[in-house]
Amino acid sequence: MGGVGKTQLAADYAHTAWKASSDAEGLDVLVWVTAGSRQAIMERYAQAGVELCRADPDDSEEAARTFLAWLTPKPGQRPCRWLVVLDDVADPTDLRGLWPPVSPHGSTLVTTRRRDAALTGEGRRLVKVGLFTMAEAVNYLTRSLAAHGRTEPSDQLTALATELGHLPLALAQAAAYLIDSGESAARYRDLLADEQATALADLAPDALPDEQATTLAATWSLSVARADTLRPAGLARPMLQLAALLDANGIPQDVLTGETARAHLTAHRIGTSPGITAEPAAVSHLDAVRALRVLDRLSLIDHRPDIPQQAVRVHQLIQRTTRDTLTHEQQSQYARTAADALLAAWPDIERDNALTQALHANTEALTRYAEEALHRPDAHEVLHRPGRRLGESGQVIAAINHFDHLVTTTRRYLGPDHPDTLAARHNLAHWRGEAGDAAGAVAALAELLEDRTRVLGSPDHPNILATRHTLARWRGEAGDAAGAVAAFAELLEDRTRVLGSPDHLDTLATRHNLIFERGEAGDAVGAVAAFAELLEDRTRVLGPDHLDTLVTRHSLAWWRGEAGDAVGAVAAFAELLEDRTRVLGPDHLDTLVTRHSLAWWRGEAGDAVGAVAALAELLEDRTRVLGPDHLDTLATRHSLAWWRGEAGDAAGAVAALAELLEDRTRVLGPDHPDTLATRHTLVRWRGEVGDGIVGKPTD
């Protein structure tokens, strides 16, 4: 890419070769060509033809041909040792017919940002020039400053090198700016971070170092302009503008080639004449992919279609330079487009962990660049996705922090009573409950219910009904099963009345939770009968493979076991596991939950050894998919320890639970219900080894 130091490397190579001209391996002729155009190449060749071959100075084309012919080795002539440097070739077609000849006595060195296949071929060797390493970048800054009597803290130089992406040109100009201005590295970093007040061009030194010709901000402008002329013409710039708002470390290809992105490319295609009312031709998926290939050929992005989850990487300073060219209105508009594109690429069923993580990272990057735009005119749905993803992946504290921040930003941008602020409070309360603070969730939701009722007016508003639903759920989790049953029963009547049909998804969800809480209140047999009836209705309304239908089958199987039919529970879970694996994939969270429940009820049905084997295998998979600190991974360790004890290894159970207690305390805190459950179970098995205290795990 532009700015990595290709010209400096070529100059150093040529200088070293020329200094050795007195040696047997030295040079007789060195020609340096700034190869930005075919005309520039021709003019330099012609000059060489005039000076070396006495060619006609009035016929530049003939003089150039004379020079190339002169380089060709001829029998009986003394060999001429030569080096031709073609620096910064802008277009492979500019070299058609102008490549120096192959010679045992001569070499051609080409530098270019282009990656076209036409530049490589037999007898040519490609050397890719990358960025500095961290050590090289910090060493460069340290030495450059020291040469002018300046020192900076090493941590500041390390941070600056990271923020400049280890790009040599950026480091050179930053060092020159620090020396000329007298600013500290910390102050420079502050200026660099403040995109609203400081454009990248403002951080260029007054005089560029090392005889550089362009500022960092201008380095890639010609490449972008040329990319727009290549087929499919006019798409490179709007594609780069969209990519500039996303994650530099990897953008899923579907985000940039999906329907939303293609509509953006169609609307903003460069070269569309203003005032023309005819609809521009829609950009196809193939055209969008070709636009990525064009940007890759010009080294403006790295396009790796073989890694679709992170197919597009862009250097952070190319992104920054591109964002600097956008007006405030454009950046806001493109940010909402990028958010729409992320949502469109987000699968309903998250089978691909790598894709989900990439979408999460891109959402975080977009929020950093354009947080305000994502709140205007309302909070974009994509703002909620990372928080839910964090919570569902087991990082409940991170989810709480995410939604706490979202409550703050929505309140700042939209006001305390805006529906999006209230929605963020709803999610925050939910994840507080998931983190173990069920009572805190109940209090927060009760307060939210009052505010939503005041703001929305009608008690039948869907958001008010949703808050009542979540509040009832956490009342049950807080230990008030009877209160939860009463709340869900009342809500079921209201949802049936308001939604007009007992078959509405929200009504069915309320029925599901009501049945569950009745089981928790002690009526396991009644829960089995009610879940069986609900399963018929959900299958009829949603189909057998809908996620809600599968959830009901899971609950039905569980309460069968709780009602005393452990063997029936095992059979139901085994059948459900097959269907969840088929529909969701083997690594989906719901599939892993079913495997856990199946193993548990195998133990309850009398096969403790089989439960241990199944849970040990599940633990490996959950650790691989979710990580060692995920709540579900910790729950599997808890159950595995329990069934080890039941299988006769009480000492092994004690050791495993003691280790688990440390990890649950570290991850969840000492007062989380799961931590307390582990302490309770550890006491039980310690007693089994000693006094025989009886109890069962609550997981």
N, C-alpha and C positions, 0 to 999 in steps of 0.2 A: 504494500500500500504506500501511498505517498507519505513521506516523512520518516521512513525507517532508515534512511542514510545510504541509499543505493548509489547516488552520485558520489558521495564521499568515499565509499568503498572502491568505486571504479577509479576515482582520482588517485587514491592511495596506491592502487594496483599499478596504474599507468606511471605514476611518479617513481615507484620502486623499480619498475621495469626500465624506465629511461635512465635512472641513476646507474643501472648496471650495463649501460650501452657499451662500455669499454670491455666488458667480459665477452666470452664466446657466446653466451646465451643472451646477450643484450640486444638492443634495438638499433636499427638504422633509421627507421621512420616511425613517428607517432602522429596519428591524426585523431583529433578529438572533434566529434560532431555533436552539437546540440540538436537532437533529432525530433523536434516537436512537430515537424511537417515535412512532406516530401520536398517542398521547395528549399527548406533549410538544409536538408541532406544534399540536394543537388548543388547548392551554392558552395557548401564546404568541400564536396568532392571536386568541384570545378576549380576552387582555389588551390587545392592540392595538385590538380592536373597542371595548372599554370606554373606553380612553383617547382614542381618536381619533374614535369615532363615537357615543359615549354609549350603547353597547349595554347590554343587561341583564346585569349581572355574575352573576346567578343562573342564567343559561342559557348555558353556555359554547359549546355547539354553534351556537346562534343568533348569539352574539357573534362567533364565528369566521366564519360565513357573511357577517355584516354587514361585517366587515373586508375580506373578499375582494371583496364587491360594491362597497365604497367605493374599492378600487383600480382598478376598471374605469372607463376613460375615458367621460365622458358629454358629449353635445353641449351647448355653451353654458357649461360650467363651466370655471373657471380650471384649467389642467393642474396636477396634483400630481406632483412629481418624487420618485420613491420607489426604494428598493433594499431587497429582502428577501433576506437570507442564510439559507439552510437548511444548517446546518453538520452534517456527519457523518451524512447520511441512511443509515440502517441497512438499510432495506428499501424498494424502489420502491413496493410496495403501500401503504405508509404515506402516500404522497402522492396516492392515488387520490381525486380530487375536491378536493384541497387545493393544487393548483398555482396560484400567483398568475396572474392573467389577463395575456394579451399586451397590452402597452400601448406606445405610442410614447414615453411619458414615464417608464416604469418598467422596472426590470431585476430579474431573479431570479438569484442566484448560489448554486449548490448545490455542496457538497463531499461526497464519498462515497468509500468504498473499493470500492463495487459497480461492476461492469462490465456490468450487465444491459442488454439492448437497450431495455427499457422506459424507461430514463432518458434516452435520446437520441431525437431526432425532429426534425421540421421546425421550424425557428426556434431550435433549441438548438445551441450550439457546445460541443464536448467539448475540454477542455484537460487533457492528461495531465501529471501532476506526477511528475517522476522524482527520482532521487537527486542529491546534489551531485556535481560533477566533483571530481577529485582536488585541483585548485587551489582550488576553493571550500571543500572540506572542510578542507584545511590552513590556509587563510586564516581560516576560522571558528574553528578551535582556537587559532590564534596570537592572534587579536584577543580572544577570550574570556579567555584566560589573561593576556594583557597588561593587560587592564582591571583585573586584581587583582594586578598587579606580578609575574606569573609568566612565565618563559620556559622553553622546552624545546628540545632539539636538533631541528632540522628533520627529520632522518632518523627520529627517534622519532615525531614527529607524522605524518609520511608513512606510516610503518608502522602507526601506530594508526588512521589514517583508512582504510587498506586493510583492516585486521582488523575494523573496524566497518562495512565495506561502504558507506562514504560516506553513511550514513543520518543525516539531520539530527537526529532525536530522540536517536539513540545518541551522536552527537557532543556534543550539548548536555548530556546527563546525564553523559557521561564528563568533560567540562570541569568541570562542577559538582563531581563527585567529586574530581577532582584538586585543585581549589581548596579544597574543604572539608577533605579528608583530609591535604593536604600531600604526598601520594604523587607520585612521578615518573611520567612517561608510561611509562618502561621497566617500572616495578613494576606499573603498571596492566595493561600488556600481558601480563606474566607471570601475573597473576591471571586475566586473560581466557582465557589459553591453558590453564590448569589446570582442566579441566572436572571432574575427580574431586574437587577440593577447593573449587571456587568456582562457585556457581550464578550465572547472569546477574543474578538479583535481588539478590545480595550486593554488586553493583557499582553499585547505585543510590545517589545522594546522599541524605542525610537529608532535605533539603528540595529539592523539584523546582524547576528554574529556569523562568522565563518563564511562571509560573502554569500549568504543565503539570499535568494531572489524574492521569496514570497513569505508572507506571514503564515502562521499556523492556520488561521481562519480561512485563508485563500488557497491553501494547499490543494484541496480536493475540488475546487469550483470548476476547473476545466474538465476534470474527469466526469463530474456530474453532467456538465453541458454536453460532453461527447457521448455519454451513455444515453442521453435523450435522443440522439440522432440515430442510434442503432435500433434495429428491429427488435421488438415492436416499438416504434418511435413514440416518444413522449411519455412513457410509463415509468422510466427509471426514477425521475425526481419524486413524483407522488408516492411511489413505492418506498423510497428512502425516507421520505417525510413521515410515513406511517411507522416504519421500523425505528425511526429515531425516538419514538415515544415508548418503546418497549424494552425488553431486557437485552442488554448488550451481549450477554453470555449465551443466549440461545432463544430464538423465537420459533415456535412450531410453524411448520410450513402452512398448515391449514388456516392459521390465523391470517396470513398474508395472501392467501389464494382463495379463500372462501368467498361466499356471495357478498358479504359486507365489504370486504377489502376490494373486491372487483368493482363494486358500485362506486367506491371512492376513486379508484383508478379511472373509471369511465368519466366521472364528473370533473376530475382535475387533470386530465391528460394534457401534457404540455403541447402547445401548438394549436389548441382549439381556439378558433377565432371568436373574439367577443362580438356579441350582437347577433350571432347566428342562432336561430331558434330551433333548428332541426335537432332532434335527439341524436347525440353521438352514438356511434356503434358500441354496443356493450362489449366490455373486455371479457374475453373468455378465460377459462381456467388455464389453458395452455399459454395464453398471452401473459398472464400473471406470473407463471413459472418462468417464461422466457425473460420477463423483466428482471426477475431475480438472477437469472444467468448472466444478463447484461451487466448488472451491478457487480457480480462476481468477477466477470472478465476484466472489469476496470479496477479490481481490487478495492472496491468501496464496501463490499461485504464479503463474508465467507459463506458460500452456499453449499451445504452438505445434505442433499436430498436423501442420502442413505441413513441419516439420523433425523427422521421427520419430527421428533419431539423438540429438537433444538437445531433445526435445519439452517437457520440464518443467524450468524453472529456479526455484529457491527462494532467497530472500535468506538469506545465511549466518546472520544473527541470528534469523530465523524458525526456521531449523533448530536453532540453539543453544537457543532457548527451548523448542522442542518436545522436544529431547533432555533438557532439564532436568526435564521432567515425567515422564520414564520412571524406573522403579525399575531397579536394577542388573540384576535378573533379566529385566525386560522388554527392556532395551537389549541384553542378551546374546542373548535369543531372537530379537528382531527383526533383529539383525545377521546371525545365521545364516540367517534367512529372506531378507534382502536378498542375501546371498552366493548362496543357492540360486537366487534370481531372476536374478542376473547370469549364472550358469552356464547357466541354462535359455535365456537370450536369446542366448548366444554361439553363433554358427553353426559347424557342423562345417567348412565351407569358407568362409573369410573373404573374400568378394567385395567387401564394402563397407568401405573403409578408414575412412570417417568413423564408422561404427558401431563398428568394432574399437577405434578411438581413444577413443570415448566410453565403451565398456565398460571399457577400461583405466583411464581417469580415474576412473570411478565405483568401481572396485575399489581404487584408491589412496586415494580419499576414505574409503571404508568401513573400510579398514585403519587409517587415521589415527584414526578415531573409536572403533573397537572391535577393536583388535588382539588383545587378550587373549581376547575372546569368539570370535574366529575360530580360536583355538588350543584351545578347550574344547568337547568332550572331546578333539578331535584337530585337527590343522591342516587347515582347510578347503581343498579343491582350488582355490578361487578365488585363494588366496594365491600359487599357482605361475603363474597365467595371465599376470600382468604381466611377470614375468621372461622367460617364453618369448616373449611378444609383443615385448619389447625386443630380445631376441637375434635373433628372426626378422626384425625390421625393420632389422637391421644395427647396433644399438646394443649390441654385445657387452660392452663395458666396463660399461655400465649394467646389463646382465643379470647380470654377475658380481657387481656391487655389490648387486643385488636379492637374489640367492640367498645371498650372504655374510651379508646382514642376516637372511634367513629362517633360515639355519642357526643364527644367534645367538638368534633369538626362539624357535624350536622347541626348542632346547637349554634355554633359560631356562624356558619354560612346561611342557615335556614331558619333559625329560631327554635326556642324550646318546645313549641307546640306543633311544629311541622310534623306531618305523618312519618317522614323518614327519621326524624329524631326519636320519635316514639318507637319506631320499628327497631332502631339500634338499641334502645333501652330494653326492648323485649328480648333480643338476642343476648344482650349482656346478662340479663337475669337468668336466662336458660343455662348459659355456660357457667355461671356461678353455682347453679345447682349441680351441674355435671362435675364441677370441681369438688363437690362434697358439702357445699353450703346450701342444703335444701331449705333451711329456715330463712336464710338470707334471700334466696330466690323467691320464696313465698312473700316476704315483706316487700321486695322490689316489685313483684308482679301485682300485688294488691294496690300499691301506690300508682303503678302504671295504669291499672284498670280505672282508677278514679280519674286520672288525667285524660285517658282516651275517651271516657264517657263524657267528661266535660267538653273536650274539644270536638268530638265527632257528633255529640248530641244524641243520636238514636242508639238505644241499647242493642239494636239489631244489626249494627254495622259489623261487617265481617271481621274487622280488626279487633273489635271488642269481644266478639265471640272467640277469636283465636287466643286472646289474652286470658279469657276465662278458662279455656281448654288447658293452656300451659300452667295456669295457676292451680287448677285442680290436680294436674299431674304431680306438681311438686309438693302439694299438700300430702298426697299419698306417699311420696318419697320421704317426706319429713316425719312420717309415722302416723299420720291421721288418715288411715284407710277409710274409716267411716265417713269423715268429712269429704274425702275425695269422691266416694261413691255418691253422696248426696249432690255434690257440685256437678258431677258428670251426668247424673240422671236429669237434673234441671236443665243443663246445657243441651242434652239430647232433645228434650222437648222443644227448646227454642230453636235449635238448628233445623229440626224437622219442619217446624212452622215457617221459619224465615226462608230456608232454602227450597221449600216447596216439594221436596222429594226425600223419602227415606234412603234413596240410593245415591245421594250426593256424596262425593268423596269425604267431605268434612264431617258429614253425619255418620258415615261408616267409621271414620277415625274415632269419633266420640264414643260410638258403641264399643269399639275395640278397647279403649281405655277404661270405660265403665266396667266391662266384663273383667278386665285384668284387676281392677281395684276390688271388685267383689271377691275375686279369688284371694287377693291379699287380705281381705277382711275375714277370711275363713271359709268361704264357700267354694272349695275347689271343684266339687261335683257340679255345682251350678255353673261355674266358669266353663267347664268342659262342654256342657250342653249348649250354653250361649255361644261359645266360640264355634262349635259345629254349625250352628244356625248362621252365624256371621260368615263363615267360610262359604256356605252355599250362596249367600247374597253377593259376596265380593267376587266369587268365581263367575256368577251370572253377569254382574255389572262390569267387571274389569278384565275378566279372562283368567285362566289358571296360572299364567306366567307373570302377572303384574306383581310388582314388588310388595304392594299392600296385601295381596292374596297370599303371597309366600310368608309374610310376617304373621298373618293370622294362622297359617298352618303351623308355624313355629310355636306360637302361643298355645295353640290347641294341644300340640304334642307335649309341651311343658306341663300344662295343667292336668293332662292325663297322668303323667308321672306323679304329680303332687296329689292327685286323687287316689293314688295307690296302684296304678297300672304302669309299673316301670317297664315291663316287657313291651306293652303297647307303645309307650313313649319311645323306646329304642327303635321299634319298627317304623314309627312315624318319622322320626328324625333321620333314619337311614334313607327313607324314600325322599324326604325333603332335601337331603344333602345332594342326591343325584340331580334333582331339578334345579337347585340353586347353582350347582356347579355348571350345569348346562346353560342356564340363563345368564348368570352373573360372572362365571369364570371361577377357577379354583382359589384365587387370591383375594376375591372380594371380601370385605369385612363381614357381610351377612353370611357368606359361605363358611368363613372361619368360625363365626358364632355358632352355626349349626353343628360344625364338627366338635366344638367344645361341649355343647349340650348333649350331643350323641354320646360322647365319651363319659360325661357325668352320669347319664342314666344307664349306661352299661355297668358302671360301678354300682349304682343303686339296684340294678337287676341281679347283682351277685357276682359280676365279673370284675373284681377290683384289679386284677392283673391286666386284663384287657384295657381297662380305663387308664392305667398307668402308661401302657404302651401307646395308646392313642393320644394321650395328652402330651407325652414326650415328643411325639412326632409333630403334633400341633404347635408345641412351643418353638420348635425349630422354624416352622413356617411363619408363625406370627412374629418371631424375632426378625426374620428375613424381610417380611413385608412391611411390618409396622415399626420395627425398632425395639430395643430392649426395654424402653421406658414407657411404652404405650400402655394405657390402662388395661387393654385386653390381654397384652402379653403378661402383665403382672397378674391378672386374674387366672391365666392358665397356669402360671407357676404356683399360685395358691392351691388350685384344684389338684394339680399334680402332686404337691406335697401331701395333701389330705389323703389321696388314694394310695400313695406310697405307704402311709401309715396304716390304712385299712388293709393293704396287701401284706402287712406283717413287718414293715420296716419303719417302726416308730422312731428309731434314732435318726434314720435318714429324713423322716418328715420334720423332726425338730431342727436338724441342720439346715434344711431347705427353707423352712419358715423363718428361722433366725436371719438368714441372708436376705430373704424377701422383705422382712420387716425393715431392715436398714434401707433397702431400695425404695420401698413405699414411703417411708418417712422422708427420704431425700426428695422424691418426686412429688409427693402429694401433701406432705406435712404430717405432723403427729396426730392431728385431730380429724383427718379425713376418715369417713366411714370404712373405706377399704383398709386403711392402716390399722384402725381399731379391730377390724375383723381378723386381720393377720395376727395381731397380738392375742386375741381371744383363742384362735386356733392353735397358736404356739403354746399357750398355757395348757390347752387340752392335751396336746401330744407330749408335752413335758410331764404332765400328770400321768399319762399312759405309761411313760417310761418309769415313773415313780409311783404316784399315788392313785392313778386311775381316774382322774377327773374326766367327766363325760361332757361332750358337747359336739356340735357340728358347725362347719364353716358357714358363714353367711353369704359367701360369693356363690 
